[in-house]
Amino acid sequence: MAILIDHFESRLGQLVGAWSVRDGPPEGAAQVGYFTGGVFDGVQSFATTTLHQTHLVSPTTGESQHLELLGCTRPVAGDEYGPFPGVLEWVAERLAATGKAVLRGDVVSLPMPLRPGGTLAHLYAAMPVYFDDAFFSVDLENGTHVSVAWLVPLHGVEADYVTERGWPVFEEELTKQDPDLFDLGRPPMSL
């Protein structure tokens, strides 16, 4: 696991700690690591650090997948860690329960918005394109190939757009409009 942590720390900053967010998580639940001081000033990052140990399969090909989930945000005043520790644990538990991997372009609907009164209530599975290409995956000590899935918060209109138009068209819009995907207070894109 040293290679995975080194991989994360090289971009996300120092691992401050890893924990299971709630009491009594199911056996095998993914731990969530908290990283600070990474390549983006003012951004805190969270990543699962043990999800790759859970056997997941691609829902489209049936091939085995090893994943870790990533969430990054600018801190919100009055909320030291923000929503990502619990959100990543919640998503990881659902993946483990179904045995299905989240793939690029998938949209995960959350049971509530990421912030009270907000409208970011969906997550988009993306390659972590804010980072260099070598960050997209890593080979561990035992030869396991692990992909990093960046879970990007989406507004409902954006999630609907992905569903209706497809992820390639949505990613073109992301490139054109260039919203700050680290900002939990960002307005919806014009779609």
C-alpha positions as CSV (number, residue, x, y, z in Angstrom):
1,M,0.0,0.0,0.0
2,A,3.0,2.3,0.3
3,I,3.0,2.8,-3.5
4,L,-0.6,3.9,-3.4
5,I,-0.1,6.4,-0.6
6,D,3.1,7.7,-2.3
7,H,1.1,8.1,-5.5
8,F,-1.6,10.1,-3.8
9,E,0.8,12.2,-1.7
10,S,2.8,13.2,-4.8
11,R,-0.2,15.2,-6.0
12,L,-2.6,15.6,-3.1
13,G,-0.1,16.4,-0.4
14,Q,0.6,14.8,2.9
15,L,-1.7,12.1,4.2
16,V,-3.0,13.6,7.5
17,G,-5.0,10.5,8.5
18,A,-7.3,7.8,7.2
19,W,-10.5,6.7,8.9
20,S,-13.9,5.2,8.5
21,V,-16.3,8.0,8.8
22,R,-19.1,6.4,10.7
23,D,-19.3,4.0,13.6
24,G,-19.8,0.3,12.7
25,P,-19.0,0.3,9.0
26,P,-19.5,-3.0,7.2
27,E,-16.6,-5.3,7.1
28,G,-14.3,-4.4,4.2
29,A,-15.6,-0.8,4.0
30,A,-13.1,1.5,2.4
31,Q,-11.1,3.9,4.5
32,V,-11.0,7.5,3.5
33,G,-7.7,9.4,3.6
34,Y,-7.4,13.1,4.1
35,F,-4.6,14.9,2.2
36,T,-3.4,18.5,2.5
37,G,-0.7,20.7,0.9
38,G,-1.1,19.3,-2.6
39,V,-0.4,20.8,-6.0
40,F,-3.5,23.0,-5.8
41,D,-3.3,25.8,-3.2
42,G,-6.4,26.0,-1.0
43,V,-7.7,22.6,-2.0
44,Q,-8.3,19.7,0.3
45,S,-8.4,16.2,-1.1
46,F,-9.9,12.9,0.1
47,A,-9.4,9.5,-1.4
48,T,-10.3,6.0,-0.5
49,T,-7.2,4.0,0.3
50,T,-8.5,0.4,0.6
51,L,-11.3,0.2,-2.0
52,H,-8.9,-1.5,-4.5
53,Q,-9.1,-4.6,-2.2
54,T,-12.8,-5.0,-3.0
55,H,-13.5,-7.1,-6.1
56,L,-15.5,-5.0,-8.6
57,V,-16.4,-5.7,-12.2
58,S,-17.1,-3.4,-15.1
59,P,-20.9,-3.3,-15.7
60,T,-20.3,-3.1,-19.4
61,T,-17.5,-5.6,-20.0
62,G,-17.6,-7.8,-16.9
63,E,-13.8,-7.3,-16.5
64,S,-12.3,-7.1,-13.0
65,Q,-11.7,-3.5,-11.8
66,H,-9.6,-2.1,-9.0
67,L,-10.6,1.5,-8.0
68,E,-9.9,4.2,-5.6
69,L,-12.3,7.2,-5.4
70,L,-11.1,10.8,-5.2
71,G,-12.9,14.0,-4.0
72,C,-11.4,17.5,-3.9
73,T,-12.8,20.7,-2.7
74,R,-12.0,24.1,-1.4
75,P,-12.8,24.2,2.3
76,V,-16.1,25.8,3.3
77,A,-16.1,28.1,6.4
78,G,-17.5,26.4,9.4
79,D,-17.1,22.9,7.9
80,E,-13.6,21.7,8.6
81,Y,-13.6,18.6,6.3
82,G,-16.6,19.2,4.1
83,P,-18.8,16.4,2.8
84,F,-16.3,14.2,1.0
85,P,-15.2,11.8,3.8
86,G,-18.8,10.6,4.3
87,V,-19.7,10.8,0.6
88,L,-16.7,8.7,-0.5
89,E,-17.4,6.1,2.1
90,W,-21.1,6.0,1.1
91,V,-20.2,5.5,-2.6
92,A,-17.6,2.9,-1.8
93,E,-20.1,0.9,0.3
94,R,-22.6,1.0,-2.6
95,L,-20.0,-0.2,-5.1
96,A,-19.0,-3.0,-2.7
97,A,-22.6,-4.0,-2.2
98,T,-23.3,-4.2,-5.9
99,G,-19.9,-5.5,-6.9
100,K,-20.0,-3.1,-9.9
101,A,-17.4,-0.5,-10.6
102,V,-18.1,3.1,-11.4
103,L,-16.9,4.0,-14.8
104,R,-16.0,7.2,-16.6
105,G,-19.1,9.1,-17.4
106,D,-21.3,7.4,-14.8
107,V,-23.5,9.7,-12.6
108,V,-24.2,8.7,-9.0
109,S,-27.2,10.4,-7.4
110,L,-26.7,11.3,-3.7
111,P,-29.5,11.0,-1.1
112,M,-29.1,14.7,-0.4
113,P,-27.1,17.7,-1.6
114,L,-23.5,18.0,-0.7
115,R,-24.3,21.2,1.2
116,P,-27.5,22.2,3.0
117,G,-29.6,24.2,0.7
118,G,-27.3,23.5,-2.3
119,T,-28.1,21.8,-5.5
120,L,-25.0,19.7,-6.0
121,A,-26.7,16.3,-5.4
122,H,-24.9,14.1,-8.0
123,L,-21.4,12.9,-8.7
124,Y,-19.8,12.4,-12.1
125,A,-17.1,9.8,-12.4
126,A,-14.2,11.4,-14.3
127,M,-10.6,10.8,-14.9
128,P,-8.7,13.2,-12.6
129,V,-7.8,15.6,-15.5
130,Y,-6.8,18.5,-13.2
131,F,-3.8,16.4,-12.4
132,D,-1.1,14.9,-14.8
133,D,-2.0,11.8,-16.8
134,A,0.3,9.6,-14.7
135,F,-2.1,10.2,-11.8
136,F,-5.0,8.4,-13.5
137,S,-3.8,5.0,-12.3
138,V,-1.1,3.2,-10.4
139,D,0.4,-0.3,-10.2
140,L,0.7,-1.6,-6.7
141,E,3.4,-3.7,-5.1
142,N,1.5,-6.9,-5.8
143,G,1.0,-5.9,-9.5
144,T,-2.6,-4.8,-9.0
145,H,-3.5,-2.0,-11.5
146,V,-5.7,0.6,-9.7
147,S,-7.6,3.3,-11.5
148,V,-8.4,6.6,-9.7
149,A,-12.0,7.8,-10.3
150,W,-12.5,11.5,-9.6
151,L,-16.0,12.1,-8.3
152,V,-17.0,15.6,-9.5
153,P,-20.1,17.2,-7.9
154,L,-22.9,18.0,-10.3
155,H,-26.1,20.0,-10.3
156,G,-29.2,18.3,-11.4
157,V,-29.3,20.0,-14.7
158,E,-25.7,18.8,-15.4
159,A,-26.5,15.2,-14.3
160,D,-29.5,15.2,-16.7
161,Y,-27.4,16.5,-19.5
162,V,-24.9,13.7,-19.0
163,T,-27.8,11.1,-19.1
164,E,-29.4,12.6,-22.1
165,R,-26.4,13.6,-24.2
166,G,-23.7,11.3,-23.0
167,W,-20.4,11.8,-21.2
168,P,-18.3,12.8,-24.3
169,V,-20.6,15.8,-25.1
170,F,-20.7,16.7,-21.4
171,E,-16.9,16.7,-21.2
172,E,-16.7,19.0,-24.2
173,E,-18.9,21.4,-22.3
174,L,-16.6,21.1,-19.3
175,T,-13.7,22.0,-21.5
176,K,-15.5,25.0,-23.1
177,Q,-17.0,26.4,-19.9
178,D,-14.2,25.5,-17.5
179,P,-16.1,25.7,-14.2
180,D,-14.2,25.5,-10.9
181,L,-14.9,21.8,-10.1
182,F,-13.3,22.3,-6.6
183,D,-15.9,24.9,-5.7
184,L,-19.0,23.5,-3.9
185,G,-20.7,26.9,-4.3
186,R,-20.2,27.1,-8.1
187,P,-23.3,27.9,-10.3
188,P,-24.6,25.3,-12.7
189,M,-23.1,25.4,-16.2
190,S,-25.1,26.8,-19.1
191,L,-26.4,23.7,-20.9
